[in-house]
Amino acid sequence: MAHRTEFYIYKRKKQKASYWYVCYLDRDSGKQMSAKSIDVLKERLGLWDFKSVTRRDEAVIIAKKALDSGIIFSNEADMPFLDYCLLFWDWGKSEYIKLRNASKAGSIGKEYAHNMAFFIRKHVAPRIPANLRLHSVRTRHLDEIVIALKDEGLASGTIQLITLSFSLPLKEAYRKGYIADNPALKMMRIFREEKERGCFSYEECLSILDYLKKHREELFPSYYLAITLAMVTGMRSGEVRALNVRDIERSRYDGLWKINIVHSLSPYSGLKGTKGNYGRAALIPERLKNELVANADKTGIALPSRWGGYISSPTLRNTFYSILDAIGIDSKVRAERNLTFHSLRHSFSTLGRDRDIPQEDRMVVMGHKSREVNDRYTHISDEALFKVSTLTSELFSRL
């Protein structure tokens, strides 16, 4: 019986010399995979003698050692792709999550991992073969998922999150040597399709606040406070979710406390600085400060999830949409007017304008400025915060 070739060796001429390369053959299809430098494989095997491989027989030995060591194909590579992704997002078992959180505490929360696994089950699993192995995943499989999601009418931002649920596991599989190539690097790119953001009217804002007040006991405290905070300060979702009680301090105005808005949460990089790395502040009533402090967990996270760590954007958004449904702003209306959680920020700025709060003062609180403009208005920050806080107090008094 003929022995199937596992790889072949060839020389590639560079400017100053020639170097050996190896092409492994895919175990399923037998097709040629991307070429790998023998010298690079030598380093990955820990053979550090700083000498380039010159003889063909030595190159063959190293190529075979790399194959046998598992850095080309591994046991993990034979796992079903879906099982690998679900294990990757398994909060209690994922090595990746443990590593990320060990290097930077709170980088990946339990709720975020749960949502990523949900995306895999709901949006990815129905669109690929159940027995597709990790090492057999190709860019065409990933493109087919994206095309199906687009045809389904999902928003580009949602598709980006779903794409992240499987592209990040593939990136880690490549980093750890489970797969020889990362098919996600060549997949179809999805660009966010931005259109003018909708804005809630003053009456609609009051309806949201009235619902929060009436149904407070039914709502999970962190969601209630997150929606309230976004409504009365214009903070972004990521900034609200990242808030730590250490960021709250007494202001020089009686009954008002200052929130230093210096962190944000991102699905791509976890805890980070605010947009543009511009830290700013907002004043809130003391009662709201007390509620945030009382709700915080032991690490100071002001709005912890049910399972610990930060609340996630999808669960917060879904809770907010259920409130909008209850007050008569259903999914059809939201789509027509492009109303999202972020619309609370637009609404706060608009209401401030309608109350003749100077634009420069609103810009200080909202963070809508370049670094040059920021420098120009730094000297009026406390006064600007106080002027804008009149709107915050007005809205919060409804609760």
C-alpha positions as CSV (number, residue, x, y, z in Angstrom):
1,M,0.0,0.0,0.0
2,A,1.5,3.4,-1.0
3,H,2.4,5.7,1.8
4,R,0.7,9.1,1.6
5,T,3.1,12.0,1.6
6,E,2.6,14.3,4.6
7,F,4.7,17.2,3.4
8,Y,7.3,18.2,0.8
9,I,10.5,20.3,1.1
10,Y,11.8,23.0,-1.2
11,K,14.2,25.9,-1.3
12,R,13.2,29.5,-1.6
13,K,15.8,32.0,-2.8
14,K,16.1,35.3,-1.0
15,Q,18.3,38.3,-1.6
16,K,21.3,37.0,0.3
17,A,20.8,33.3,0.5
18,S,18.4,30.3,0.0
19,Y,16.3,28.9,2.8
20,W,14.4,25.7,3.2
21,Y,10.6,25.7,3.4
22,V,8.0,23.0,4.0
23,C,4.5,22.6,2.7
24,Y,2.3,20.3,4.8
25,L,-0.7,18.6,3.2
26,D,-4.2,18.9,4.7
27,R,-5.1,15.7,6.3
28,D,-8.7,15.7,5.0
29,S,-8.4,17.1,1.5
30,G,-4.7,16.4,0.8
31,K,-4.4,19.9,-0.5
32,Q,-1.2,21.9,0.0
33,M,-1.2,24.3,3.0
34,S,0.8,27.5,3.3
35,A,4.5,27.2,3.3
36,K,6.4,27.4,6.6
37,S,10.0,28.3,7.1
38,I,12.2,25.4,8.4
39,D,14.2,27.9,10.5
40,V,11.0,29.2,12.1
41,L,9.9,25.7,12.9
42,K,13.3,25.0,14.4
43,E,12.9,27.9,16.8
44,R,9.4,26.8,17.7
45,L,10.8,23.4,18.6
46,G,13.3,25.1,20.9
47,L,16.4,24.3,18.8
48,W,18.2,27.5,19.4
49,D,21.6,27.4,17.9
50,F,21.1,30.5,15.7
51,K,22.3,28.7,12.6
52,S,20.2,28.5,9.4
53,V,19.4,25.0,8.1
54,T,21.4,24.3,5.0
55,R,21.1,20.6,4.3
56,R,18.0,19.0,2.9
57,D,18.1,15.9,5.2
58,E,18.2,18.2,8.3
59,A,15.2,20.2,7.0
60,V,13.3,17.0,6.5
61,I,14.1,15.9,10.1
62,I,12.9,19.2,11.5
63,A,9.7,19.2,9.4
64,K,9.0,15.7,10.7
65,K,9.7,16.7,14.3
66,A,7.3,19.6,14.0
67,L,4.6,17.3,12.7
68,D,5.1,14.8,15.5
69,S,5.3,17.5,18.2
70,G,1.8,18.7,17.5
71,I,2.6,22.2,16.5
72,I,1.3,21.6,13.0
73,F,-1.6,19.3,13.8
74,S,-2.7,18.7,17.4
75,N,-5.4,16.7,19.1
76,E,-7.3,19.9,19.6
77,A,-7.2,20.4,15.8
78,D,-9.3,17.2,15.4
79,M,-12.0,18.6,17.7
80,P,-15.3,19.5,16.1
81,F,-15.1,23.3,15.4
82,L,-18.3,24.0,17.3
83,D,-17.1,22.1,20.4
84,Y,-13.8,24.0,20.3
85,C,-15.6,27.3,20.2
86,L,-18.0,26.4,23.0
87,L,-15.1,25.2,25.2
88,F,-13.2,28.4,24.4
89,W,-16.2,30.4,25.8
90,D,-16.8,28.1,28.7
91,W,-16.3,30.3,31.8
92,G,-15.2,27.5,34.1
93,K,-13.0,25.6,31.6
94,S,-11.5,28.0,29.1
95,E,-7.8,28.4,29.4
96,Y,-8.0,31.6,27.3
97,I,-10.4,33.3,29.7
98,K,-8.3,32.3,32.7
99,L,-5.2,33.6,31.0
100,R,-6.8,36.9,30.0
101,N,-8.3,37.5,33.5
102,A,-5.0,36.5,35.1
103,S,-3.1,39.1,33.1
104,K,-5.8,41.8,33.6
105,A,-8.5,41.2,36.1
106,G,-12.1,41.5,34.7
107,S,-11.0,41.4,31.1
108,I,-13.7,38.8,30.2
109,G,-16.7,38.6,32.4
110,K,-18.9,35.5,32.9
111,E,-21.9,37.2,31.3
112,Y,-19.8,38.2,28.2
113,A,-18.5,34.6,27.8
114,H,-22.1,33.3,28.1
115,N,-23.3,35.7,25.3
116,M,-20.4,34.6,23.0
117,A,-21.4,30.9,23.5
118,F,-25.0,31.9,22.8
119,F,-23.9,33.4,19.5
120,I,-22.1,30.2,18.6
121,R,-25.2,28.1,19.4
122,K,-27.8,30.3,17.8
123,H,-26.1,31.9,14.8
124,V,-23.0,29.7,13.9
125,A,-24.1,26.1,14.6
126,P,-27.0,26.1,12.2
127,R,-24.8,27.3,9.3
128,I,-21.9,24.9,9.3
129,P,-21.6,21.1,9.3
130,A,-21.8,19.6,12.8
131,N,-18.8,17.3,12.2
132,L,-16.5,20.1,10.7
133,R,-13.1,19.7,12.4
134,L,-11.1,22.7,13.7
135,H,-8.3,22.0,11.3
136,S,-10.8,21.7,8.4
137,V,-12.3,25.1,8.8
138,R,-11.8,27.3,5.7
139,T,-12.4,30.9,4.9
140,R,-15.4,29.9,2.7
141,H,-17.2,28.4,5.7
142,L,-16.8,31.7,7.6
143,D,-17.9,33.7,4.6
144,E,-21.0,31.6,4.3
145,I,-21.9,32.3,7.9
146,V,-21.5,36.1,7.3
147,I,-23.5,36.0,4.1
148,A,-26.4,34.1,5.8
149,L,-26.4,36.6,8.7
150,K,-26.6,39.5,6.2
151,D,-29.4,37.8,4.3
152,E,-31.2,37.4,7.6
153,G,-31.2,41.2,8.0
154,L,-29.1,41.4,11.2
155,A,-27.4,44.7,11.9
156,S,-23.8,45.1,10.9
157,G,-22.8,45.7,14.5
158,T,-24.5,42.5,15.6
159,I,-22.8,40.5,12.8
160,Q,-19.4,41.9,14.0
161,L,-20.1,40.5,17.5
162,I,-21.1,37.1,16.1
163,T,-18.0,37.1,13.9
164,L,-15.9,37.7,17.0
165,S,-17.4,34.7,18.7
166,F,-15.7,32.4,16.3
167,S,-12.8,34.5,14.9
168,L,-11.2,35.0,18.3
169,P,-11.2,31.2,19.1
170,L,-9.6,30.7,15.6
171,K,-6.9,33.3,16.4
172,E,-6.1,31.6,19.6
173,A,-6.0,28.2,17.9
174,Y,-3.4,29.5,15.5
175,R,-1.4,31.2,18.2
176,K,-1.2,27.9,20.1
177,G,-0.3,25.9,17.0
178,Y,-3.5,23.9,16.9
179,I,-4.0,25.0,13.2
180,A,-1.4,25.8,10.6
181,D,-3.3,28.8,9.2
182,N,-6.0,31.1,10.5
183,P,-8.9,31.2,8.0
184,A,-10.5,34.2,9.7
185,L,-7.7,36.4,8.5
186,K,-9.0,36.2,4.9
187,M,-12.7,36.2,5.6
188,M,-15.1,38.8,4.3
189,R,-15.0,42.0,6.2
190,I,-18.1,43.6,7.6
191,F,-18.3,47.3,7.8
192,R,-20.7,49.1,10.2
193,E,-23.4,50.9,8.3
194,E,-24.0,54.0,10.2
195,K,-27.1,56.1,9.8
196,E,-28.4,59.0,11.8
197,R,-29.1,58.0,15.3
198,G,-32.6,58.4,16.6
199,C,-33.5,60.5,19.6
200,F,-36.1,60.2,22.3
201,S,-38.4,63.1,23.0
202,Y,-38.7,64.6,26.4
203,E,-42.1,63.0,26.9
204,E,-40.6,59.6,25.9
205,C,-37.8,60.1,28.3
206,L,-40.3,60.7,31.1
207,S,-42.2,57.6,30.1
208,I,-39.0,55.5,30.4
209,L,-38.3,57.0,33.8
210,D,-41.9,56.4,35.0
211,Y,-41.6,52.8,33.9
212,L,-38.4,52.4,35.8
213,K,-39.9,53.8,38.9
214,K,-43.1,51.7,38.7
215,H,-41.3,48.4,38.0
216,R,-38.1,48.9,40.0
217,E,-38.7,45.9,42.1
218,E,-39.1,43.7,39.1
219,L,-35.9,44.8,37.4
220,F,-32.4,43.5,38.1
221,P,-30.8,46.4,40.1
222,S,-27.8,46.7,37.8
223,Y,-30.0,47.1,34.7
224,Y,-32.2,49.6,36.4
225,L,-29.3,51.7,37.5
226,A,-27.5,51.4,34.2
227,I,-30.4,52.7,32.2
228,T,-31.0,55.4,34.8
229,L,-27.4,56.5,34.7
230,A,-27.3,56.6,30.9
231,M,-30.5,58.6,30.8
232,V,-29.5,61.3,33.3
233,T,-25.8,61.7,32.4
234,G,-25.5,60.9,28.7
235,M,-22.8,58.3,29.4
236,R,-22.1,55.6,26.8
237,S,-23.1,52.0,27.4
238,G,-19.5,50.9,27.8
239,E,-18.8,53.7,30.2
240,V,-21.8,52.9,32.3
241,R,-21.0,49.2,32.5
242,A,-17.3,49.9,33.4
243,L,-18.1,52.3,36.3
244,N,-16.4,51.5,39.6
245,V,-17.2,53.2,42.8
246,R,-13.6,54.4,43.1
247,D,-14.5,56.7,40.2
248,I,-17.1,58.5,42.3
249,E,-16.0,61.4,44.6
250,R,-17.6,64.3,46.4
251,S,-18.0,67.5,44.4
252,R,-17.8,71.1,45.7
253,Y,-21.5,71.4,45.3
254,D,-23.9,70.3,48.1
255,G,-25.9,67.3,47.3
256,L,-24.0,66.5,44.1
257,W,-21.3,63.8,43.6
258,K,-18.8,63.7,40.7
259,I,-18.4,60.6,38.5
260,N,-15.0,60.5,36.8
261,I,-15.6,58.9,33.5
262,V,-12.3,57.3,32.7
263,H,-13.0,53.7,31.7
264,S,-15.1,51.9,29.2
265,L,-15.9,48.2,28.3
266,S,-15.3,46.9,24.8
267,P,-16.2,43.5,23.4
268,Y,-12.9,43.5,21.6
269,S,-10.5,44.6,24.3
270,G,-12.3,44.5,27.6
271,L,-11.7,47.3,30.1
272,K,-10.0,50.3,28.4
273,G,-10.0,54.0,28.4
274,T,-12.9,56.1,27.1
275,K,-13.4,56.9,23.4
276,G,-10.5,59.0,22.3
277,N,-8.8,58.3,25.7
278,Y,-10.5,61.5,26.9
279,G,-11.5,61.3,30.5
280,R,-14.3,63.6,31.7
281,A,-16.8,63.9,34.5
282,A,-20.5,64.3,35.3
283,L,-22.3,65.3,38.5
284,I,-25.1,63.1,39.9
285,P,-27.5,63.5,42.9
286,E,-26.3,62.1,46.1
287,R,-29.2,59.6,46.2
288,L,-28.1,58.1,42.9
289,K,-24.5,57.9,44.2
290,N,-25.8,56.0,47.3
291,E,-27.7,53.5,45.2
292,L,-24.6,52.9,43.0
293,V,-22.4,52.3,46.0
294,A,-25.0,50.0,47.7
295,N,-25.2,48.0,44.5
296,A,-21.5,47.6,44.0
297,D,-19.7,44.2,44.4
298,K,-16.6,43.6,46.5
299,T,-14.3,44.7,43.8
300,G,-16.1,48.1,43.4
301,I,-17.9,47.3,40.1
302,A,-20.9,49.5,40.5
303,L,-23.2,47.5,38.1
304,P,-22.2,43.8,38.5
305,S,-23.9,41.1,36.6
306,R,-26.0,38.3,38.2
307,W,-22.9,36.0,37.9
308,G,-20.3,38.5,38.9
309,G,-18.1,40.7,36.8
310,Y,-19.5,43.4,34.4
311,I,-23.0,43.3,32.9
312,S,-22.9,42.7,29.2
313,S,-24.0,45.0,26.4
314,P,-26.5,42.5,24.9
315,T,-28.3,41.8,28.1
316,L,-28.5,45.5,29.1
317,R,-29.7,46.3,25.6
318,N,-32.4,43.6,25.6
319,T,-33.7,44.8,29.0
320,F,-33.9,48.3,27.7
321,Y,-35.8,47.2,24.6
322,S,-38.3,45.3,26.7
323,I,-39.0,48.6,28.5
324,L,-39.4,50.4,25.2
325,D,-41.8,47.7,24.1
326,A,-43.8,48.2,27.3
327,I,-44.3,51.9,26.7
328,G,-45.3,51.5,23.0
329,I,-41.9,51.9,21.2
330,D,-41.7,48.5,19.6
331,S,-39.1,47.0,17.3
332,K,-40.7,48.4,14.2
333,V,-40.7,51.9,15.5
334,R,-37.1,51.5,16.8
335,A,-36.0,50.4,13.3
336,E,-37.8,53.2,11.6
337,R,-36.4,55.9,13.9
338,N,-33.0,54.1,14.5
339,L,-33.5,54.1,18.3
340,T,-31.0,52.2,20.4
341,F,-29.6,52.3,23.9
342,H,-27.1,54.9,22.5
343,S,-30.0,57.1,21.7
344,L,-30.2,58.0,25.4
345,R,-26.9,59.8,25.0
346,H,-28.2,61.8,22.0
347,S,-31.4,62.5,23.9
348,F,-29.5,63.9,26.9
349,S,-27.5,66.2,24.7
350,T,-30.6,67.4,22.8
351,L,-32.5,68.1,26.0
352,G,-29.6,70.1,27.3
353,R,-29.6,72.2,24.2
354,D,-33.4,72.7,24.5
355,R,-32.8,74.0,28.0
356,D,-30.3,76.5,26.8
357,I,-27.3,74.8,28.4
358,P,-24.3,76.3,26.5
359,Q,-22.9,74.0,23.8
360,E,-19.4,74.2,25.2
361,D,-20.7,73.1,28.6
362,R,-22.5,70.2,27.1
363,M,-19.4,69.2,25.1
364,V,-17.3,69.1,28.3
365,V,-19.8,66.6,29.9
366,M,-20.5,64.6,26.7
367,G,-16.9,64.4,25.7
368,H,-17.7,65.7,22.2
369,K,-14.4,67.6,21.5
370,S,-11.0,67.2,20.1
371,R,-7.9,67.5,22.3
372,E,-7.5,71.1,21.2
373,V,-11.0,72.0,22.2
374,N,-10.6,70.1,25.4
375,D,-7.6,72.3,26.3
376,R,-9.6,75.4,25.6
377,Y,-12.4,74.5,28.0
378,T,-10.6,72.8,30.8
379,H,-10.7,75.9,33.0
380,I,-14.5,75.9,33.1
381,S,-15.0,72.2,33.8
382,D,-16.6,72.6,37.3
383,E,-19.0,75.3,36.2
384,A,-19.9,73.3,33.1
385,L,-20.6,70.2,35.2
386,F,-22.9,72.2,37.5
387,K,-24.9,73.7,34.6
388,V,-25.4,70.4,33.0
389,S,-26.3,68.7,36.3
390,T,-29.5,70.8,36.4
391,L,-30.8,68.5,33.7
392,T,-29.5,65.4,35.5
393,S,-31.3,66.4,38.7
394,E,-34.5,67.3,36.8
395,L,-34.6,63.8,35.1
396,F,-33.6,61.9,38.2
397,S,-36.2,63.6,40.4
398,R,-38.8,61.7,38.3
399,L,-37.6,58.5,40.1
